[in-house]
Amino acid sequence: MIEYEKFQKALKHLEVQYQNHTHLGEDQPPLIIEGIGESVIQRFETCYDCMWKVLKRYLIEELGLPEVPNSPKPILRIAYENDLFASDLSQWLAYADARTSTAHDYSGEKAADALELMDGFVDDAIGLYQTMSGETWE
């Protein structure tokens, strides 16, 4: 049985913090804006990691695929081939690249690039959660 709770919790935390980030006024001190942005990136990293690991289990346990790699990008390709995504594979690969780059770049430029993807990622991750779990997102 696949447990979706960690993915769901990580996604909810990302969703809330991303909403906080998008509703920040420009009158906020730069340190506050930067700190909330960094929190969104941290929550994205956690959510992404939970997502691909649950997706791997789904491919094995629900779709019965015998051999599934232990790496995000091949898993994303297999999921796309099995019609689990509403958006294009290139978008999911962009999320994978953003996850990799935020883990290895501390200049802030990659974080800003990742933040630009968050609206799409949150929507796509919610769609994937609903597809895999059969539950409606609340």
RALIN-V884097 format. One record per residue. PHI is phi in degrees with one decimal (* if undefined). OMEGA is omega in whole degrees, 0 to 359 (none if undefined). NEAR is the number of other ideal C-beta (glycine too) atoms within 12 Angstrom. Layout:
{{PHI,OMEGA,NEAR} {PHI,OMEGA,NEAR}}
This chain:
{{*,182,10} {-87.9,177,24} {-99.2,183,16} {-100.2,189,30} {-60.0,181,16} {-64.0,178,20} {-62.7,180,34} {-59.8,181,28} {-63.9,179,20} {-62.1,180,31} {-68.8,177,39} {-63.1,178,25} {-62.7,177,25} {-62.9,181,40} {-58.0,181,28} {-65.7,183,20} {-69.6,176,29} {-66.3,175,34} {-62.0,177,19} {-58.4,181,22} {-65.2,183,33} {-71.3,181,19} {-97.5,177,13} {-68.9,175,23} {-82.8,179,12} {-69.0,178,9} {-81.2,179,8} {-72.5,176,16} {-60.2,181,12} {-55.0,180,13} {-65.5,177,11} {-67.7,180,17} {-60.5,180,24} {-64.9,181,19} {-63.8,179,19} {-69.5,175,28} {-60.4,178,31} {-64.1,177,24} {-65.0,177,26} {-61.1,180,37} {-63.2,179,36} {-60.5,180,26} {-68.6,175,36} {-62.0,180,43} {-59.2,180,32} {-63.3,181,27} {-62.7,181,39} {-59.8,181,41} {-63.3,176,28} {-63.0,184,33} {-59.6,186,44} {-70.8,179,38} {-72.3,176,26} {-68.3,178,36} {-60.7,177,45} {-59.4,179,31} {-61.8,179,26} {-61.7,180,31} {-60.7,181,31} {-77.9,189,22} {-81.9,183,18} {-92.2,181,22} {-95.1,176,22} {70.3,179,11} {-74.3,187,21} {-72.9,183,10} {-127.9,179,12} {-121.3,180,27} {-61.7,179,19} {-108.1,182,15} {-150.4,187,16} {-58.7,186,30} {-61.2,176,25} {-62.2,178,23} {-64.2,178,36} {-62.2,179,35} {-62.9,179,24} {-64.3,179,28} {-61.9,179,38} {-63.7,179,25} {-62.3,180,17} {-101.6,173,23} {58.3,179,14} {-91.2,183,33} {-111.1,174,32} {-82.1,181,20} {-98.4,184,25} {-70.4,179,15} {-57.7,181,24} {-59.4,178,18} {-67.8,179,24} {-65.7,177,36} {-68.7,174,25} {-65.5,176,25} {-63.6,179,41} {-61.7,179,33} {-64.3,179,24} {-63.9,179,33} {-62.9,179,36} {-64.2,185,23} {-71.6,179,25} {-70.9,180,34} {-76.1,187,21} {-122.6,181,14} {-131.0,183,18} {-114.2,182,12} {-78.7,182,11} {100.2,180,18} {-66.1,179,14} {-68.1,177,25} {-63.6,178,32} {-63.4,177,22} {-63.0,179,23} {-64.8,179,38} {-59.1,179,33} {-66.3,180,22} {-90.8,190,34} {-62.9,181,38} {-58.8,179,23} {-66.7,181,25} {-62.7,181,39} {-59.1,180,33} {-62.4,181,23} {-66.6,180,36} {-66.7,176,46} {-62.7,178,30} {-59.3,179,26} {-66.3,178,40} {-56.2,181,38} {-64.6,179,22} {-62.7,183,26} {-72.0,187,34} {-84.1,185,28} {77.7,181,12} {-98.6,175,18} {-85.8,180,11} {-77.0,179,22} {-113.2,none,11}}
